[in-house]
């Protein structure tokens, strides 16, 4: 590990010189690529340098212990040795995590798709609750949320809803939300009654660029039709709704939120690219079963990942065994503790090589 770190430090110093070179700065594309690499190496090199300083401090404390006859100084040296060793162990673990292979999609924006599952209208209502939860979370992290497609239910929920989240690190955190979310509560549609269990599925897809998915429009069938549901004056009067079908895979995406047919088509194609990219990722992961088992955010829609129990104000994440009794705060977007625990658990499994 330390040979690798020494090599990265040399590379970092070279990059530091290059990004300050006027000739390279003049070539903006090259300069941006080097700056990206430089910024990715910065936390690794900073932590490695902190590790080396701690080792120097440890050696200095050991020399003081060996050379001093003063009992007070020897006691102080022993305390410094213990403190430095503990800190070295902690920083070494940080370095191991920093050197783990990075998910190439972590810096991407994401398209989140929420669908009501088992439970009918109650599931649709909870799909709306989850949509607002993610909205609050995105706002707290200053990410931008853009509605892509929505199929509303009669009581203010969503049969399904898709939205784009734009912001630094969006996929790196939201990817752990893929799976089945279960809710246990007395349905909002009843004033009294027993607790019902409903389910909602969440799919978190990295936004796909043209370079990620080569979409041949000859493979895509585009149908236009009149929008339905609540809307403005243009609803049901113009053929603004768009449905795109990727013939080779059978993936279908429909968008009708915009009044413009062109905008609906652009959104539908964006979602289509993300779904096709996700299919390719699933294929790659299934070929690497050991790696797939180590990932918490495997993206398996059938996997029950979390339960929201209203009577007990309890949220349980089944993958990491975490239970929190602050349902209202979590549904208001306070998701960091859950996501941080998932990330830590994921990293620990990868370090074990499971």
VOGU-3710 file (C-alpha; in Angstrom, 3 decimals, decimal comma):
1> xxxxxxxxxx> 0,000/0,000/0,000  2,723/2,468/0,927  4,639/1,955/-2,325  1,418/2,841/-4,129  0,975/5,938/-1,941  4,528/7,084/-2,636  3,875/6,769/-6,380  0,654/8,768/-6,071  2,459/11,524/-4,166  5,012/11,847/-6,984
11> xxxxxxxxxx> 2,200/11,937/-9,533  0,381/14,580/-7,466  3,448/16,826/-7,391  3,803/16,507/-11,169  0,136/17,377/-11,652  0,547/20,406/-9,358  3,240/21,698/-11,695  1,248/20,916/-14,834  -1,961/22,705/-13,779  0,103/25,872/-13,241
21> xxxxxxxxxx> 1,806/25,632/-16,641  0,574/28,501/-18,918  0,782/26,296/-22,017  -1,460/23,665/-20,436  -3,858/26,282/-19,056  -4,311/27,548/-22,621  -5,722/24,121/-23,555  -8,876/24,213/-21,412  -9,960/20,625/-22,061  -6,582/19,217/-21,058
31> xxxxxxxxxx> -6,350/21,570/-18,066  -9,804/20,506/-16,801  -8,876/16,822/-17,102  -5,645/17,394/-15,136  -7,452/19,477/-12,507  -10,006/16,697/-12,035  -7,227/14,158/-11,521  -5,430/16,574/-9,177  -8,552/17,114/-7,053  -9,171/13,346/-6,834
41> xxxxxxxxxx> -5,628/12,767/-5,569  -5,644/15,669/-3,085  -7,426/13,893/-0,168  -5,255/10,785/-0,633  -1,968/12,712/-0,660  -3,002/15,001/2,214  -3,872/11,959/4,340  -0,644/10,186/3,363  1,407/13,233/4,367  -0,439/13,402/7,678
51> xxxxxxxxxx> 0,426/9,714/8,173  4,122/10,358/7,521  4,156/13,253/9,999  2,567/11,036/12,644  5,289/8,425/12,043  7,931/11,129/12,520  6,249/12,213/15,753  6,192/8,594/16,931  9,902/8,141/16,223  10,679/11,382/18,056
61> xxxxxxxxxx> 8,721/10,249/21,112  10,495/6,859/21,083  13,906/8,561/20,949  12,923/10,771/23,889  11,854/7,703/25,866  15,141/5,895/25,153  17,423/8,858/25,825  15,795/10,564/28,807  16,450/9,655/32,426  13,862/12,130/33,680
71> xxxxxxxxxx> 10,822/10,158/34,863  8,395/12,972/34,089  9,740/13,243/30,535  9,579/9,472/30,105  5,922/9,463/31,219  5,169/12,241/28,746  6,956/10,340/25,965  4,951/7,180/26,712  1,704/9,144/26,454  2,817/10,649/23,130
81> xxxxxxxxxx> 3,772/7,203/21,805  0,366/5,785/22,717  -1,481/8,764/21,220  0,579/8,767/18,018  0,158/4,996/17,524  -3,619/5,233/17,924  -3,744/8,084/15,431  -1,480/6,196/12,987  -3,826/3,183/13,109  -6,836/5,410/12,457
91> xxxxxxxxxx> -5,200/7,257/9,543  -3,999/3,952/8,047  -7,633/2,788/7,920  -8,591/6,072/6,256  -5,894/5,481/3,634  -7,178/1,988/2,903  -10,657/3,416/2,270  -9,294/6,232/0,097  -7,454/3,676/-2,042  -10,557/1,557/-2,659
101> xxxxxxxxxx> -11,557/1,556/-6,344  -13,906/4,454/-6,929  -17,329/3,891/-8,420  -17,012/5,642/-11,801  -20,632/6,805/-11,511  -20,271/8,525/-8,128  -19,900/11,993/-9,628  -22,901/11,603/-11,924  -26,301/13,177/-11,538  -29,133/10,695/-10,978
111> xxxxxxxxxx> -32,596/9,907/-12,201  -34,756/8,550/-9,385  -37,851/6,508/-10,229  -40,431/5,779/-7,526  -43,313/3,372/-8,130  -46,199/2,388/-5,923  -46,203/-1,385/-5,454  -48,234/-3,627/-3,153  -50,979/-1,681/-1,419  -52,844/0,177/-4,154
121> xxxxxxxxxx> -53,779/3,769/-3,260  -51,900/3,574/0,039  -48,704/2,645/-1,830  -49,247/5,581/-4,202  -49,628/7,949/-1,254  -46,389/6,684/0,264  -44,646/7,056/-3,106  -45,548/10,743/-2,820  -44,165/10,826/0,718  -40,835/9,361/-0,454
131> xxxxxxxxxx> -40,692/11,835/-3,344  -41,024/14,730/-0,897  -38,439/13,116/1,413  -35,873/13,074/-1,389  -36,830/16,623/-2,375  -36,108/17,853/1,162  -32,836/15,916/1,267  -31,730/17,347/-2,084  -32,614/20,879/-1,007  -30,585/20,488/2,197
141> xxxxxxxxxx> -27,540/19,491/0,118  -28,225/22,265/-2,422  -28,906/19,820/-5,221  -31,364/20,701/-7,945  -34,491/18,562/-8,495  -36,240/18,533/-11,868  -39,440/16,601/-12,469  -39,103/14,257/-15,431  -42,350/12,287/-15,495  -45,284/11,762/-13,149
151> xxxxxxxxxx> -48,403/9,623/-13,078  -50,491/10,962/-10,222  -53,042/8,948/-8,273  -56,444/10,234/-7,275  -55,605/11,294/-3,693  -52,403/13,241/-4,263  -49,917/10,400/-4,445  -48,024/8,944/-7,406  -48,494/5,665/-9,189  -45,011/6,445/-10,476
161> xxxxxxxxxx> -42,757/9,488/-10,584  -39,325/10,137/-12,118  -37,095/13,091/-11,332  -33,552/14,250/-12,046  -31,235/15,211/-9,164  -28,303/17,411/-10,186  -25,436/18,117/-7,805  -22,007/17,070/-6,582  -21,999/13,530/-5,189  -25,698/12,893/-5,883
171> xxxxxxxxxx> -25,219/9,317/-7,109  -22,560/8,503/-4,486  -25,182/8,919/-1,751  -28,551/8,268/-3,365  -27,446/4,966/-4,952  -28,084/3,265/-1,597  -31,807/4,048/-1,920  -32,479/1,502/-4,693  -34,794/-1,274/-3,582  -38,158/-1,889/-1,941
181> xxxxxxxxxx> -39,311/0,496/0,780  -42,020/-0,917/3,037  -44,465/1,208/5,051  -46,529/0,013/8,018  -49,350/2,326/9,114  -53,088/2,806/9,379  -53,930/3,959/5,840  -54,560/7,662/5,339  -57,681/6,587/3,442  -59,208/5,237/6,673
191> xxxxxxxxxx> -60,061/7,120/9,865  -59,775/3,925/11,925  -58,574/0,423/11,277  -55,697/-1,997/11,546  -52,151/-1,367/10,382  -51,624/-2,102/6,694  -48,317/-2,945/5,016  -47,610/-1,417/1,606  -44,534/-1,300/-0,590  -42,897/1,202/-2,918
201> xxxxxxxxxx> -39,940/0,514/-5,203  -37,160/3,028/-5,769  -34,679/2,869/-8,646  -31,672/5,199/-8,640  -30,103/5,430/-12,087  -26,895/7,318/-12,910  -27,609/9,885/-15,598  -26,157/8,542/-18,834  -24,214/10,763/-21,215  -23,996/10,105/-24,942
211> xxxxxxxxxx> -20,548/8,615/-24,356  -22,057/6,094/-21,887  -24,871/4,895/-24,126  -24,710/4,954/-27,904  -28,430/5,261/-28,595  -29,300/4,468/-32,203  -32,535/6,331/-32,939  -33,354/3,693/-35,564  -33,914/1,364/-32,583  -36,339/3,816/-30,978
221> xxxxxxxxxx> -40,047/4,099/-31,797  -41,577/7,453/-30,879  -45,346/7,772/-30,387  -47,177/11,008/-29,601  -50,589/11,283/-28,000  -52,761/13,679/-26,043  -51,910/14,288/-22,413  -54,301/13,093/-19,753  -54,961/14,041/-16,148  -54,876/17,411/-14,409
231> xxxxxxxxxx> -53,041/20,127/-16,295  -53,217/23,406/-18,158  -55,266/24,428/-21,133  -53,166/22,400/-23,569  -53,968/19,119/-21,839  -56,160/16,902/-24,027  -56,044/19,485/-26,849  -52,629/18,853/-28,399  -50,533/15,763/-29,059  -47,799/16,864/-26,632
241> xxxxxxxxxx> -47,323/13,614/-24,700  -44,515/11,361/-25,919  -43,878/7,646/-25,492  -40,534/6,216/-26,601  -39,912/2,478/-26,985  -36,443/0,942/-27,287  -37,319/-1,936/-29,592  -34,311/-4,241/-28,883  -34,902/-4,251/-25,106  -38,602/-3,387/-24,902
251> xxxxxxxxxx> -37,921/-0,498/-22,474  -40,769/2,039/-22,629  -40,721/5,605/-21,271  -43,638/8,049/-21,382  -43,535/11,774/-20,593  -46,420/14,239/-20,651  -45,558/16,867/-17,998  -44,383/19,543/-20,439  -46,674/21,400/-22,840  -43,978/21,079/-25,489
261> xxxxxxxxxx> -43,786/17,795/-27,386  -40,062/18,416/-27,967  -39,344/18,862/-24,245  -41,299/15,725/-23,390  -39,301/13,805/-26,003  -35,982/15,124/-24,607  -36,946/14,053/-21,077  -38,152/10,644/-22,236  -34,887/10,006/-24,101  -32,874/11,090/-21,042
271> xxxxxxxxxx> -34,733/8,566/-18,886  -34,370/5,922/-21,609  -30,587/6,416/-21,732  -30,388/6,102/-17,946  -32,417/2,867/-17,946  -30,328/1,333/-20,738  -27,139/2,326/-18,904  -28,538/0,750/-15,722  -29,292/-2,472/-17,613  -25,682/-2,577/-18,795
281> xxxxxxxxxx> -24,418/-1,977/-15,235  -26,600/-4,817/-13,937  -25,200/-7,108/-16,620  -21,633/-6,215/-15,626  -22,377/-6,693/-11,923  -24,015/-10,074/-12,469  -20,807/-11,168/-14,183  -18,879/-10,113/-11,076  -20,982/-11,869/-8,450  -18,413/-11,491/-5,674
291> xxxxxxxxxx> -18,345/-7,739/-6,159  -22,137/-7,579/-6,388  -22,512/-9,351/-3,041  -20,281/-6,756/-1,418  -22,369/-3,826/-2,587  -25,155/-2,537/-0,372  -26,590/-0,469/-3,188  -26,892/-3,370/-5,594  -29,923/-1,755/-7,172  -32,018/-4,913/-6,884
301> xxxxxxxxxx> -35,608/-3,633/-6,941  -36,908/-6,814/-5,296  -34,632/-6,386/-2,274  -36,493/-5,037/0,783  -34,101/-2,442/2,104  -36,094/-0,387/4,609  -39,259/-0,348/6,721  -41,067/2,792/7,893  -43,290/1,976/10,887  -45,630/4,873/11,723
311> xxxxxxxxxx> -47,149/3,631/15,041  -43,653/3,194/16,530  -42,117/6,208/14,720  -39,462/3,707/13,629  -37,304/3,407/10,519  -35,243/0,229/10,055  -32,644/-0,305/7,344  -32,460/-4,087/7,023  -29,134/-4,176/5,161  -27,109/-2,685/8,006
321> xxxxxxxxxx> -29,341/-3,469/10,999  -29,887/0,217/11,781  -33,069/1,240/13,625  -33,939/4,883/14,330  -36,962/6,183/16,215  -37,405/9,535/14,483  -39,641/8,819/11,538  -40,859/12,419/11,090  -37,329/13,843/10,797  -36,300/11,165/8,290
331> xxxxxxxxxx> -39,368/11,728/6,119  -38,495/15,431/6,275  -35,175/14,611/4,571  -32,849/13,841/7,494  -31,210/10,880/5,733  -27,511/11,421/6,388  -27,181/8,980/9,310  -28,749/6,170/7,276  -26,647/6,917/4,181  -23,416/7,337/6,164
341> xxxxxxxxxx> -24,015/3,962/7,839  -24,620/2,314/4,452  -21,435/3,853/3,038  -19,351/2,743/6,052  -20,790/-0,788/5,882  -20,157/-0,953/2,140  -16,546/0,168/2,581  -15,962/-2,358/5,385  -17,207/-5,217/3,204  -15,003/-4,109/0,310
351> xxxx> -11,961/-3,929/2,609  -12,652/-7,520/3,691  -12,858/-8,515/0,027  -16,213/-10,257/0,452
//
